[in-house]
Amino acid sequence: MRFVPLFALALFASLSGSALAHEEKLEGSEWGFVGDTGEKARFLSFAGSGRIFGFGGCNRITGTYEQHDGHLTISPVATTRMACPEDVMAKERDLLDLLGKVRGVRVDHTLLLFLDENGADLKALTRRNPE
């Protein structure tokens, strides 16, 4: 009797993996960083025409992106130049560094997983509603 639950679990895992692997277009979606709340919450918004906008915790971010066949590249982004406390600036630098390393993406309804050039996980973000 233990084979049925194990089989069901294996089937669910294989279906979950293939559901995550399909390409969902990022256009029109907005993603936040787990644990970030309040007015300093970092986010990225993928707009039409390959434009990306966001907030790094202190400064606004803008740039372009290309997505196809599971690949994602984000152009060098521009930011405003405001100064904030060092801990906020450190998180923002981490975000900007992350964007330069992104070469792939996997998307589910509520999860965006950035991948590096080797397909290794860089960072997971969660879908959020635009404010």
Secondary structure, DSSP 4 states (H G I P E B T S, - for coil): --HHHHHHHHHHHHHHHHHHHS----TTEEEE-TT--GGG--EEEE-GGGEEEEE-SSSEEEEEEEEETTEEEEPPPEE------HHHHHHHHHHHHHHHH--EEEE-SSEEEEE-TTS-EEEEEEE----
